[in-house]
Amino acid sequence: MPTAELNRRVVQEFYDLAFVRKRYAEAADAYFGDRYIQHNAFVADGIDAFKEHFGTSQAHLAPDYVQRPLRFIADEDLVAVHVWLRRHAEDTGIVLVDIFRLENGKIVEHWDVGMPIPDEDTIPHRNGVL
């Protein structure tokens, strides 16, 4: 099986365990490499920092917090995930793209970008953002 496909599967399994099922520490232990480089401005480098941020944040553990992956796109050692995220039940949500870099089948680096989902009446097309 090509490396890109293997890496896509790793990230898909990690994403399901961490962000869909909210088992952040277990997912980090199973899918992260020996080091974890973070490019998100709110989370420090390292596996322990990931666990701390997601494992203790009430927002991430709240019942209304939903993170649903829509697409997984893989290219060699990089996997991008197109995501819909909602923090509260009354939210329209955020569209997010997570990018992971893998080494030897383990996640070692992460970037993300996101934007609030705008009201459909405020955008110049009917394509949506998801």
N, CA, C and O atoms as CSV, one atom per row, in Angstrom:
chain,resi,resn,atom,element,x,y,z
A,1,MET,N,N,0.841,-1.182,0.000
A,1,MET,CA,C,0.000,0.000,0.000
A,1,MET,C,C,0.888,1.248,0.000
A,1,MET,O,O,1.872,1.294,0.739
A,2,PRO,N,N,0.566,2.251,-0.807
A,2,PRO,CA,C,1.370,3.486,-0.852
A,2,PRO,C,C,1.402,4.205,0.497
A,2,PRO,O,O,0.458,4.126,1.283
A,3,THR,N,N,2.503,4.904,0.745
A,3,THR,CA,C,2.695,5.632,1.999
A,3,THR,C,C,1.566,6.610,2.270
A,3,THR,O,O,1.081,6.689,3.398
A,4,ALA,N,N,1.136,7.357,1.260
A,4,ALA,CA,C,0.072,8.344,1.456
A,4,ALA,C,C,-1.191,7.679,1.989
A,4,ALA,O,O,-1.834,8.214,2.893
A,5,GLU,N,N,-1.552,6.534,1.449
A,5,GLU,CA,C,-2.766,5.844,1.898
A,5,GLU,C,C,-2.609,5.340,3.332
A,5,GLU,O,O,-3.547,5.445,4.123
A,6,LEU,N,N,-1.459,4.802,3.677
A,6,LEU,CA,C,-1.218,4.367,5.052
A,6,LEU,C,C,-1.303,5.540,6.021
A,6,LEU,O,O,-1.909,5.431,7.087
A,7,ASN,N,N,-0.693,6.661,5.647
A,7,ASN,CA,C,-0.726,7.844,6.494
A,7,ASN,C,C,-2.145,8.388,6.635
A,7,ASN,O,O,-2.531,8.839,7.713
A,8,ARG,N,N,-2.920,8.349,5.557
A,8,ARG,CA,C,-4.317,8.791,5.632
A,8,ARG,C,C,-5.082,7.948,6.640
A,8,ARG,O,O,-5.864,8.477,7.430
A,9,ARG,N,N,-4.861,6.653,6.615
A,9,ARG,CA,C,-5.558,5.756,7.553
A,9,ARG,C,C,-5.162,6.030,9.000
A,9,ARG,O,O,-6.006,6.016,9.896
A,10,VAL,N,N,-3.878,6.277,9.222
A,10,VAL,CA,C,-3.411,6.601,10.579
A,10,VAL,C,C,-4.105,7.856,11.091
A,10,VAL,O,O,-4.618,7.874,12.210
A,11,VAL,N,N,-4.123,8.901,10.276
A,11,VAL,CA,C,-4.742,10.158,10.706
A,11,VAL,C,C,-6.250,9.978,10.881
A,11,VAL,O,O,-6.829,10.537,11.812
A,12,GLN,N,N,-6.881,9.224,10.018
A,12,GLN,CA,C,-8.321,8.983,10.150
A,12,GLN,C,C,-8.631,8.258,11.472
A,12,GLN,O,O,-9.578,8.624,12.168
A,13,GLU,N,N,-7.851,7.251,11.811
A,13,GLU,CA,C,-8.052,6.536,13.075
A,13,GLU,C,C,-7.778,7.447,14.267
A,13,GLU,O,O,-8.536,7.450,15.237
A,14,PHE,N,N,-6.675,8.233,14.193
A,14,PHE,CA,C,-6.352,9.180,15.261
A,14,PHE,C,C,-7.485,10.187,15.435
A,14,PHE,O,O,-7.928,10.445,16.554
A,15,TYR,N,N,-7.946,10.749,14.333
A,15,TYR,CA,C,-8.965,11.792,14.394
A,15,TYR,C,C,-10.255,11.269,15.013
A,15,TYR,O,O,-10.894,11.952,15.814
A,16,ASP,N,N,-10.628,10.063,14.639
A,16,ASP,CA,C,-11.832,9.476,15.205
A,16,ASP,C,C,-11.690,9.295,16.713
A,16,ASP,O,O,-12.585,9.665,17.471
A,17,LEU,N,N,-10.577,8.731,17.144
A,17,LEU,CA,C,-10.379,8.476,18.572
A,17,LEU,C,C,-10.247,9.788,19.357
A,17,LEU,O,O,-10.864,9.940,20.411
A,18,ALA,N,N,-9.456,10.724,18.853
A,18,ALA,CA,C,-9.197,11.969,19.590
A,18,ALA,C,C,-10.369,12.935,19.517
A,18,ALA,O,O,-10.896,13.344,20.551
A,19,PHE,N,N,-10.778,13.300,18.328
A,19,PHE,CA,C,-11.691,14.427,18.185
A,19,PHE,C,C,-13.164,14.047,18.043
A,19,PHE,O,O,-14.036,14.854,18.365
A,20,VAL,N,N,-13.453,12.858,17.575
A,20,VAL,CA,C,-14.849,12.425,17.504
A,20,VAL,C,C,-15.252,11.777,18.828
A,20,VAL,O,O,-16.296,12.100,19.394
A,21,ARG,N,N,-14.409,10.858,19.317
A,21,ARG,CA,C,-14.737,10.130,20.549
A,21,ARG,C,C,-14.188,10.806,21.809
A,21,ARG,O,O,-14.472,10.363,22.921
A,22,LYS,N,N,-13.404,11.876,21.640
A,22,LYS,CA,C,-12.876,12.708,22.725
A,22,LYS,C,C,-11.978,11.934,23.690
A,22,LYS,O,O,-11.989,12.190,24.894
A,23,ARG,N,N,-11.207,10.996,23.165
A,23,ARG,CA,C,-10.252,10.235,23.976
A,23,ARG,C,C,-8.851,10.710,23.593
A,23,ARG,O,O,-8.059,9.974,23.004
A,24,TYR,N,N,-8.574,11.966,23.947
A,24,TYR,CA,C,-7.389,12.683,23.493
A,24,TYR,C,C,-6.081,12.027,23.929
A,24,TYR,O,O,-5.197,11.804,23.101
A,25,ALA,N,N,-5.949,11.721,25.202
A,25,ALA,CA,C,-4.698,11.149,25.709
A,25,ALA,C,C,-4.435,9.777,25.094
A,25,ALA,O,O,-3.306,9.476,24.706
A,26,GLU,N,N,-5.453,8.960,25.006
A,26,GLU,CA,C,-5.301,7.632,24.413
A,26,GLU,C,C,-4.872,7.738,22.947
A,26,GLU,O,O,-4.020,6.979,22.485
A,27,ALA,N,N,-5.466,8.680,22.229
A,27,ALA,CA,C,-5.127,8.873,20.819
A,27,ALA,C,C,-3.681,9.342,20.665
A,27,ALA,O,O,-2.961,8.864,19.789
A,28,ALA,N,N,-3.261,10.270,21.513
A,28,ALA,CA,C,-1.875,10.753,21.449
A,28,ALA,C,C,-0.895,9.617,21.730
A,28,ALA,O,O,0.114,9.477,21.037
A,29,ASP,N,N,-1.186,8.819,22.731
A,29,ASP,CA,C,-0.301,7.694,23.066
A,29,ASP,C,C,-0.206,6.690,21.918
A,29,ASP,O,O,0.860,6.127,21.672
A,30,ALA,N,N,-1.296,6.470,21.230
A,30,ALA,CA,C,-1.326,5.458,20.174
A,30,ALA,C,C,-0.759,5.953,18.848
A,30,ALA,O,O,-0.167,5.167,18.108
A,31,TYR,N,N,-0.927,7.239,18.528
A,31,TYR,CA,C,-0.648,7.695,17.166
A,31,TYR,C,C,0.466,8.725,17.025
A,31,TYR,O,O,0.887,9.012,15.904
A,32,PHE,N,N,0.962,9.295,18.134
A,32,PHE,CA,C,2.042,10.272,18.033
A,32,PHE,C,C,3.393,9.566,18.058
A,32,PHE,O,O,3.553,8.504,18.660
A,33,GLY,N,N,4.359,10.187,17.385
A,33,GLY,CA,C,5.730,9.696,17.420
A,33,GLY,C,C,6.407,10.117,18.714
A,33,GLY,O,O,5.746,10.538,19.663
A,34,ASP,N,N,7.739,9.999,18.746
A,34,ASP,CA,C,8.507,10.346,19.945
A,34,ASP,C,C,8.471,11.840,20.257
A,34,ASP,O,O,8.705,12.249,21.394
A,35,ARG,N,N,8.180,12.643,19.249
A,35,ARG,CA,C,8.077,14.088,19.450
A,35,ARG,C,C,6.840,14.576,18.717
A,35,ARG,O,O,6.340,13.907,17.813
A,36,TYR,N,N,6.346,15.753,19.113
A,36,TYR,CA,C,5.159,16.318,18.482
A,36,TYR,C,C,5.366,17.820,18.374
A,36,TYR,O,O,5.388,18.526,19.382
A,37,ILE,N,N,5.517,18.299,17.161
A,37,ILE,CA,C,5.751,19.718,16.886
A,37,ILE,C,C,4.410,20.355,16.560
A,37,ILE,O,O,3.681,19.886,15.686
A,38,GLN,N,N,4.097,21.429,17.272
A,38,GLN,CA,C,2.790,22.065,17.158
A,38,GLN,C,C,2.931,23.466,16.555
A,38,GLN,O,O,3.805,24.234,16.954
A,39,HIS,N,N,2.064,23.790,15.592
A,39,HIS,CA,C,2.063,25.126,14.988
A,39,HIS,C,C,0.793,25.900,15.318
A,39,HIS,O,O,0.612,27.010,14.819
A,40,ASN,N,N,-0.085,25.350,16.138
A,40,ASN,CA,C,-1.272,26.046,16.604
A,40,ASN,C,C,-0.836,27.035,17.683
A,40,ASN,O,O,-0.087,26.671,18.589
A,41,ALA,N,N,-1.295,28.269,17.594
A,41,ALA,CA,C,-0.862,29.327,18.513
A,41,ALA,C,C,-1.341,29.122,19.947
A,41,ALA,O,O,-0.863,29.809,20.850
A,42,PHE,N,N,-2.275,28.194,20.181
A,42,PHE,CA,C,-2.852,28.016,21.513
A,42,PHE,C,C,-2.363,26.748,22.233
A,42,PHE,O,O,-2.716,26.521,23.390
A,43,VAL,N,N,-1.563,25.932,21.559
A,43,VAL,CA,C,-1.121,24.660,22.128
A,43,VAL,C,C,0.401,24.595,22.047
A,43,VAL,O,O,0.985,24.900,21.007
A,44,ALA,N,N,1.039,24.200,23.142
A,44,ALA,CA,C,2.499,24.096,23.166
A,44,ALA,C,C,2.963,22.827,22.448
A,44,ALA,O,O,2.172,21.917,22.200
A,45,ASP,N,N,4.249,22.780,22.119
A,45,ASP,CA,C,4.856,21.572,21.550
A,45,ASP,C,C,4.771,20.425,22.552
A,45,ASP,O,O,4.707,20.639,23.763
A,46,GLY,N,N,4.772,19.225,22.028
A,46,GLY,CA,C,4.909,18.046,22.869
A,46,GLY,C,C,3.614,17.288,23.098
A,46,GLY,O,O,2.518,17.847,23.068
A,47,ILE,N,N,3.781,16.007,23.324
A,47,ILE,CA,C,2.647,15.110,23.545
A,47,ILE,C,C,1.930,15.475,24.844
A,47,ILE,O,O,0.699,15.494,24.882
A,48,ASP,N,N,2.678,15.763,25.900
A,48,ASP,CA,C,2.048,16.124,27.170
A,48,ASP,C,C,1.241,17.413,27.052
A,48,ASP,O,O,0.177,17.534,27.659
A,49,ALA,N,N,1.735,18.370,26.282
A,49,ALA,CA,C,0.999,19.624,26.085
A,49,ALA,C,C,-0.310,19.375,25.334
A,49,ALA,O,O,-1.334,19.976,25.658
A,50,PHE,N,N,-0.279,18.497,24.339
A,50,PHE,CA,C,-1.507,18.134,23.622
A,50,PHE,C,C,-2.518,17.528,24.591
A,50,PHE,O,O,-3.685,17.921,24.612
A,51,LYS,N,N,-2.061,16.571,25.390
A,51,LYS,CA,C,-2.954,15.912,26.352
A,51,LYS,C,C,-3.526,16.913,27.346
A,51,LYS,O,O,-4.717,16.882,27.655
A,52,GLU,N,N,-2.680,17.793,27.839
A,52,GLU,CA,C,-3.129,18.809,28.803
A,52,GLU,C,C,-4.172,19.721,28.178
A,52,GLU,O,O,-5.230,19.952,28.764
A,53,HIS,N,N,-3.878,20.238,26.993
A,53,HIS,CA,C,-4.790,21.180,26.348
A,53,HIS,C,C,-6.160,20.549,26.083
A,53,HIS,O,O,-7.190,21.127,26.433
A,54,PHE,N,N,-6.169,19.396,25.483
A,54,PHE,CA,C,-7.444,18.792,25.106
A,54,PHE,C,C,-8.082,17.995,26.240
A,54,PHE,O,O,-9.303,17.842,26.270
A,55,GLY,N,N,-7.294,17.498,27.154
A,55,GLY,CA,C,-7.835,16.681,28.234
A,55,GLY,C,C,-8.421,17.459,29.382
A,55,GLY,O,O,-9.228,16.924,30.141
A,56,THR,N,N,-8.031,18.731,29.530
A,56,THR,CA,C,-8.527,19.515,30.658
A,56,THR,C,C,-9.445,20.653,30.230
A,56,THR,O,O,-10.083,21.276,31.078
A,57,SER,N,N,-9.525,20.934,28.943
A,57,SER,CA,C,-10.360,22.032,28.460
A,57,SER,C,C,-11.834,21.649,28.547
A,57,SER,O,O,-12.270,20.669,27.942
A,58,GLN,N,N,-12.583,22.422,29.296
A,58,GLN,CA,C,-14.010,22.143,29.423
A,58,GLN,C,C,-14.735,22.291,28.085
A,58,GLN,O,O,-15.718,21.595,27.828
A,59,ALA,N,N,-14.250,23.196,27.236
A,59,ALA,CA,C,-14.883,23.377,25.921
A,59,ALA,C,C,-14.799,22.099,25.098
A,59,ALA,O,O,-15.788,21.697,24.485
A,60,HIS,N,N,-13.642,21.457,25.074
A,60,HIS,CA,C,-13.453,20.255,24.269
A,60,HIS,C,C,-14.191,19.047,24.839
A,60,HIS,O,O,-14.549,18.127,24.103
A,61,LEU,N,N,-14.416,19.053,26.142
A,61,LEU,CA,C,-15.075,17.922,26.786
A,61,LEU,C,C,-16.587,18.113,26.911
A,61,LEU,O,O,-17.300,17.176,27.269
A,62,ALA,N,N,-17.081,19.320,26.618
A,62,ALA,CA,C,-18.513,19.605,26.744
A,62,ALA,C,C,-19.328,18.737,25.788
A,62,ALA,O,O,-18.871,18.426,24.688
A,63,PRO,N,N,-20.523,18.348,26.200
A,63,PRO,CA,C,-21.346,17.464,25.355
A,63,PRO,C,C,-21.718,18.085,24.003
A,63,PRO,O,O,-21.892,17.358,23.025
A,64,ASP,N,N,-21.843,19.408,23.932
A,64,ASP,CA,C,-22.220,20.062,22.676
A,64,ASP,C,C,-21.043,20.267,21.731
A,64,ASP,O,O,-21.241,20.605,20.564
A,65,TYR,N,N,-19.816,20.067,22.220
A,65,TYR,CA,C,-18.633,20.228,21.379
A,65,TYR,C,C,-18.578,19.067,20.389
A,65,TYR,O,O,-18.521,17.901,20.779
A,66,VAL,N,N,-18.596,19.412,19.095
A,66,VAL,CA,C,-18.581,18.399,18.040
A,66,VAL,C,C,-17.499,18.756,17.045
A,66,VAL,O,O,-17.391,19.906,16.621
A,67,GLN,N,N,-16.711,17.788,16.677
A,67,GLN,CA,C,-15.687,17.964,15.647
A,67,GLN,C,C,-15.870,16.817,14.656
A,67,GLN,O,O,-15.587,15.662,14.973
A,68,ARG,N,N,-16.344,17.144,13.461
A,68,ARG,CA,C,-16.677,16.107,12.481
A,68,ARG,C,C,-15.787,16.226,11.249
A,68,ARG,O,O,-15.883,17.208,10.513
A,69,PRO,N,N,-14.922,15.238,11.014
A,69,PRO,CA,C,-14.101,15.269,9.797
A,69,PRO,C,C,-14.958,14.998,8.567
A,69,PRO,O,O,-15.822,14.121,8.581
A,70,LEU,N,N,-14.711,15.756,7.510
A,70,LEU,CA,C,-15.482,15.623,6.272
A,70,LEU,C,C,-14.670,14.953,5.171
A,70,LEU,O,O,-15.204,14.159,4.396
A,71,ARG,N,N,-13.376,15.274,5.101
A,71,ARG,CA,C,-12.502,14.741,4.052
A,71,ARG,C,C,-11.099,14.552,4.596
A,71,ARG,O,O,-10.636,15.322,5.437
A,72,PHE,N,N,-10.433,13.525,4.110
A,72,PHE,CA,C,-9.023,13.275,4.417
A,72,PHE,C,C,-8.277,13.277,3.089
A,72,PHE,O,O,-8.637,12.547,2.166
A,73,ILE,N,N,-7.237,14.104,2.997
A,73,ILE,CA,C,-6.483,14.254,1.754
A,73,ILE,C,C,-5.014,13.980,2.071
A,73,ILE,O,O,-4.422,14.658,2.911
A,74,ALA,N,N,-4.435,13.000,1.410
A,74,ALA,CA,C,-3.067,12.594,1.729
A,74,ALA,C,C,-2.126,12.791,0.555
A,74,ALA,O,O,-2.477,12.537,-0.597
A,75,ASP,N,N,-0.917,13.252,0.873
A,75,ASP,CA,C,0.159,13.392,-0.107
A,75,ASP,C,C,1.464,13.033,0.593
A,75,ASP,O,O,2.022,13.836,1.341
A,76,GLU,N,N,1.942,11.818,0.341
A,76,GLU,CA,C,3.174,11.305,0.965
A,76,GLU,C,C,3.087,11.385,2.485
A,76,GLU,O,O,2.290,10.672,3.095
A,77,ASP,N,N,3.914,12.263,3.119
A,77,ASP,CA,C,3.945,12.307,4.576
A,77,ASP,C,C,3.002,13.343,5.182
A,77,ASP,O,O,3.016,13.559,6.394
A,78,LEU,N,N,2.183,13.988,4.347
A,78,LEU,CA,C,1.236,14.993,4.829
A,78,LEU,C,C,-0.200,14.521,4.633
A,78,LEU,O,O,-0.548,13.950,3.599
A,79,VAL,N,N,-1.032,14.772,5.652
A,79,VAL,CA,C,-2.460,14.453,5.560
A,79,VAL,C,C,-3.230,15.675,6.034
A,79,VAL,O,O,-2.989,16.187,7.127
A,80,ALA,N,N,-4.166,16.143,5.198
A,80,ALA,CA,C,-5.042,17.261,5.549
A,80,ALA,C,C,-6.434,16.725,5.854
A,80,ALA,O,O,-6.912,15.787,5.216
A,81,VAL,N,N,-7.072,17.342,6.842
A,81,VAL,CA,C,-8.418,16.954,7.232
A,81,VAL,C,C,-9.303,18.192,7.159
A,81,VAL,O,O,-9.037,19.190,7.827
A,82,HIS,N,N,-10.352,18.128,6.350
A,82,HIS,CA,C,-11.345,19.192,6.229
A,82,HIS,C,C,-12.411,18.898,7.276
A,82,HIS,O,O,-12.990,17.811,7.271
A,83,VAL,N,N,-12.684,19.841,8.171
A,83,VAL,CA,C,-13.455,19.563,9.380
A,83,VAL,C,C,-14.554,20.597,9.600
A,83,VAL,O,O,-14.380,21.780,9.305
A,84,TRP,N,N,-15.679,20.138,10.120
A,84,TRP,CA,C,-16.713,21.009,10.685
A,84,TRP,C,C,-16.625,20.878,12.192
A,84,TRP,O,O,-16.615,19.767,12.720
A,85,LEU,N,N,-16.560,22.013,12.894
A,85,LEU,CA,C,-16.431,22.037,14.346
A,85,LEU,C,C,-17.498,22.958,14.923
A,85,LEU,O,O,-17.749,24.046,14.406
A,86,ARG,N,N,-18.115,22.503,15.995
A,86,ARG,CA,C,-19.088,23.352,16.707
A,86,ARG,C,C,-18.767,23.295,18.193
A,86,ARG,O,O,-18.629,22.214,18.764
A,87,ARG,N,N,-18.651,24.450,18.812
A,87,ARG,CA,C,-18.324,24.514,20.242
A,87,ARG,C,C,-19.558,24.449,21.132
A,87,ARG,O,O,-19.524,23.856,22.210
A,88,HIS,N,N,-20.648,25.063,20.675
A,88,HIS,CA,C,-21.891,25.131,21.461
A,88,HIS,C,C,-23.067,24.797,20.549
A,88,HIS,O,O,-22.982,24.975,19.334
A,89,ALA,N,N,-24.139,24.324,21.116
A,89,ALA,CA,C,-25.310,23.912,20.331
A,89,ALA,C,C,-25.854,25.042,19.460
A,89,ALA,O,O,-26.376,24.783,18.375
A,90,GLU,N,N,-25.743,26.278,19.911
A,90,GLU,CA,C,-26.275,27.407,19.139
A,90,GLU,C,C,-25.322,27.914,18.054
A,90,GLU,O,O,-25.695,28.783,17.267
A,91,ASP,N,N,-24.110,27.387,18.004
A,91,ASP,CA,C,-23.108,27.751,16.995
A,91,ASP,C,C,-23.477,27.250,15.603
A,91,ASP,O,O,-24.033,26.161,15.466
A,92,THR,N,N,-23.172,28.037,14.568
A,92,THR,CA,C,-23.209,27.488,13.207
A,92,THR,C,C,-21.929,26.713,12.946
A,92,THR,O,O,-21.894,25.832,12.086
A,93,GLY,N,N,-20.884,27.038,13.683
A,93,GLY,CA,C,-19.658,26.269,13.621
A,93,GLY,C,C,-18.508,26.969,12.943
A,93,GLY,O,O,-18.581,28.139,12.569
A,94,ILE,N,N,-17.445,26.210,12.800
A,94,ILE,CA,C,-16.191,26.661,12.204
A,94,ILE,C,C,-15.795,25.632,11.158
A,94,ILE,O,O,-15.962,24.431,11.370
A,95,VAL,N,N,-15.278,26.091,10.049
A,95,VAL,CA,C,-14.667,25.173,9.085
A,95,VAL,C,C,-13.171,25.227,9.355
A,95,VAL,O,O,-12.591,26.302,9.509
A,96,LEU,N,N,-12.563,24.065,9.409
A,96,LEU,CA,C,-11.183,23.943,9.846
A,96,LEU,C,C,-10.442,23.006,8.895
A,96,LEU,O,O,-11.022,22.064,8.356
A,97,VAL,N,N,-9.165,23.276,8.699
A,97,VAL,CA,C,-8.291,22.335,8.006
A,97,VAL,C,C,-7.114,22.053,8.934
A,97,VAL,O,O,-6.344,22.946,9.285
A,98,ASP,N,N,-6.998,20.784,9.320
A,98,ASP,CA,C,-5.855,20.310,10.092
A,98,ASP,C,C,-4.886,19.660,9.121
A,98,ASP,O,O,-5.298,18.931,8.219
A,99,ILE,N,N,-3.598,19.924,9.303
A,99,ILE,CA,C,-2.571,19.288,8.474
A,99,ILE,C,C,-1.598,18.574,9.410
A,99,ILE,O,O,-1.057,19.175,10.338
A,100,PHE,N,N,-1.386,17.304,9.157
A,100,PHE,CA,C,-0.490,16.486,9.961
A,100,PHE,C,C,0.669,15.991,9.103
A,100,PHE,O,O,0.488,15.649,7.934
A,101,ARG,N,N,1.873,15.958,9.699
A,101,ARG,CA,C,3.029,15.339,9.054
A,101,ARG,C,C,3.370,14.082,9.836
A,101,ARG,O,O,3.382,14.083,11.067
A,102,LEU,N,N,3.647,13.016,9.109
A,102,LEU,CA,C,3.950,11.734,9.734
A,102,LEU,C,C,5.357,11.276,9.395
A,102,LEU,O,O,5.887,11.589,8.329
A,103,GLU,N,N,5.951,10.535,10.308
A,103,GLU,CA,C,7.228,9.845,10.098
A,103,GLU,C,C,7.049,8.415,10.578
A,103,GLU,O,O,6.619,8.183,11.708
A,104,ASN,N,N,7.373,7.471,9.734
A,104,ASN,CA,C,7.280,6.049,10.103
A,104,ASN,C,C,5.910,5.668,10.658
A,104,ASN,O,O,5.802,4.889,11.605
A,105,GLY,N,N,4.866,6.233,10.050
A,105,GLY,CA,C,3.505,5.880,10.444
A,105,GLY,C,C,3.013,6.535,11.718
A,105,GLY,O,O,1.967,6.150,12.240
A,106,LYS,N,N,3.742,7.518,12.233
A,106,LYS,CA,C,3.349,8.216,13.460
A,106,LYS,C,C,3.242,9.714,13.192
A,106,LYS,O,O,4.004,10.263,12.396
A,107,ILE,N,N,2.302,10.366,13.854
A,107,ILE,CA,C,2.099,11.808,13.716
A,107,ILE,C,C,3.186,12.538,14.502
A,107,ILE,O,O,3.386,12.273,15.688
A,108,VAL,N,N,3.889,13.463,13.833
A,108,VAL,CA,C,4.979,14.188,14.491
A,108,VAL,C,C,4.852,15.707,14.391
A,108,VAL,O,O,5.611,16.435,15.031
A,109,GLU,N,N,3.887,16.196,13.585
A,109,GLU,CA,C,3.774,17.648,13.413
A,109,GLU,C,C,2.353,18.006,13.006
A,109,GLU,O,O,1.669,17.218,12.353
A,110,HIS,N,N,1.905,19.220,13.401
A,110,HIS,CA,C,0.530,19.649,13.132
A,110,HIS,C,C,0.443,21.157,12.864
A,110,HIS,O,O,1.088,21.966,13.531
A,111,TRP,N,N,-0.373,21.505,11.868
A,111,TRP,CA,C,-0.760,22.883,11.570
A,111,TRP,C,C,-2.283,22.908,11.474
A,111,TRP,O,O,-2.904,21.874,11.231
A,112,ASP,N,N,-2.889,24.080,11.661
A,112,ASP,CA,C,-4.320,24.200,11.385
A,112,ASP,C,C,-4.685,25.632,11.019
A,112,ASP,O,O,-4.027,26.590,11.424
A,113,VAL,N,N,-5.752,25.745,10.243
A,113,VAL,CA,C,-6.330,27.033,9.875
A,113,VAL,C,C,-7.840,26.878,9.945
A,113,VAL,O,O,-8.371,25.799,9.685
A,114,GLY,N,N,-8.532,27.957,10.297
A,114,GLY,CA,C,-9.975,27.858,10.386
A,114,GLY,C,C,-10.647,29.207,10.258
A,114,GLY,O,O,-10.011,30.256,10.356
A,115,MET,N,N,-11.947,29.155,10.038
A,115,MET,CA,C,-12.748,30.377,9.982
A,115,MET,C,C,-14.169,30.061,10.413
A,115,MET,O,O,-14.654,28.952,10.188
A,116,PRO,N,N,-14.843,31.029,11.032
A,116,PRO,CA,C,-16.245,30.828,11.374
A,116,PRO,C,C,-17.067,30.625,10.100
A,116,PRO,O,O,-16.796,31.242,9.069
A,117,ILE,N,N,-18.057,29.767,10.182
A,117,ILE,CA,C,-18.939,29.567,9.034
A,117,ILE,C,C,-19.850,30.784,8.923
A,117,ILE,O,O,-20.616,31.072,9.843
A,118,PRO,N,N,-19.771,31.498,7.802
A,118,PRO,CA,C,-20.573,32.720,7.659
A,118,PRO,C,C,-22.036,32.393,7.357
A,118,PRO,O,O,-22.364,31.300,6.896
A,119,ASP,N,N,-22.888,33.353,7.623
A,119,ASP,CA,C,-24.286,33.244,7.238
A,119,ASP,C,C,-24.344,33.165,5.714
A,119,ASP,O,O,-23.655,33.926,5.036
A,120,GLU,N,N,-25.138,32.275,5.174
A,120,GLU,CA,C,-25.198,32.081,3.716
A,120,GLU,C,C,-25.560,33.353,2.963
A,120,GLU,O,O,-25.171,33.519,1.807
A,121,ASP,N,N,-26.304,34.256,3.606
A,121,ASP,CA,C,-26.701,35.507,2.945
A,121,ASP,C,C,-25.549,36.496,2.812
A,121,ASP,O,O,-25.676,37.498,2.110
A,122,THR,N,N,-24.427,36.228,3.477
A,122,THR,CA,C,-23.317,37.186,3.441
A,122,THR,C,C,-22.196,36.793,2.478
A,122,THR,O,O,-21.236,37.547,2.320
A,123,ILE,N,N,-22.300,35.627,1.830
A,123,ILE,CA,C,-21.254,35.221,0.909
A,123,ILE,C,C,-21.751,35.332,-0.537
A,123,ILE,O,O,-22.945,35.169,-0.787
A,124,PRO,N,N,-20.851,35.609,-1.493
A,124,PRO,CA,C,-21.257,35.920,-2.867
A,124,PRO,C,C,-21.560,34.701,-3.743
A,124,PRO,O,O,-21.602,34.822,-4.967
A,125,HIS,N,N,-21.772,33.524,-3.132
A,125,HIS,CA,C,-22.102,32.327,-3.900
A,125,HIS,C,C,-22.965,31.414,-3.038
A,125,HIS,O,O,-23.188,31.706,-1.863
A,126,ARG,N,N,-23.439,30.344,-3.587
A,126,ARG,CA,C,-24.264,29.377,-2.848
A,126,ARG,C,C,-23.552,28.029,-2.699
A,126,ARG,O,O,-24.197,26.991,-2.553
A,127,ASN,N,N,-22.221,28.057,-2.739
A,127,ASN,CA,C,-21.431,26.825,-2.668
A,127,ASN,C,C,-21.215,26.339,-1.244
A,127,ASN,O,O,-20.856,25.180,-1.033
A,128,GLY,N,N,-21.428,27.204,-0.270
A,128,GLY,CA,C,-21.132,26.866,1.100
A,128,GLY,C,C,-19.630,26.814,1.343
A,128,GLY,O,O,-18.839,27.027,0.425
A,129,VAL,N,N,-19.239,26.528,2.589
A,129,VAL,CA,C,-17.819,26.441,2.920
A,129,VAL,C,C,-17.443,25.044,3.398
A,129,VAL,O,O,-16.296,24.799,3.771
A,130,LEU,N,N,-18.397,24.143,3.385
A,130,LEU,CA,C,-18.117,22.775,3.797
A,130,LEU,C,C,-18.107,21.892,2.571
A,130,LEU,O,O,-17.890,20.685,2.681
